[in-house]
């Protein structure tokens, strides 16, 4: 099961389970869309992978 982190790993912005702004890499590193676009240039600083929008959890 996907581990939903509750904050951006860069700016600590809250990213609740239903957030439209959460982005993850294949290792589930979690960042907000603003950091991914404007600071990280679409590349994960932890693993070098790219980002996708995090799926929403319905529960």
N, C-alpha and C positions, 0 to 999 in steps of 0.2 A: 504494500500500500504506500502511496505517495505521502511523504512527510511534509505537511504544510507549515512552513516557517512563518511566524507572525510579523516579522519586520524585515525591511531591506537590510542586507548585510553591509551596505555602504553608508547610507544616511540614517538608518534606523527608523525610517518612516513606517508606520503601522500598515500591515498588509493582511487584513482579516481574510478568512476563508472564502469570502464572496467578492474579493477585490478584483476589479478589472485591470488594475495596474501592476499586478505581480507577474514577474517574468522569471523563468527557471532555465537552467542548463540541464544536460542529461544526468548530472550528478546531484540535482535538486538544489544547487546553489540558488539563492533567491534574492532578487533585486527588484526595485521599483522601475517602472518603465522610463521615468525621467533619468535615473542614473544609467540605465542600460543605453539609452540613446545619446545622452549628452556628456557622460563622463567615461563610460566603459567602451564606447564605440562598438556595441554589439558583440563584445568578446568577454567571456568570463575571466576575471583576473585569477581565479583559483585553478581552473583546469584548461583554459584556452578555448573552450567550446562556445558555440553560439547559443542564443536564447530563443525560447518560445513562450507564448503566453501560458501562464499556469492555469490548468483546468480548475473550474469551480467545484467545490464540494457542496452537495445539496443538503447534507444533514445539519 
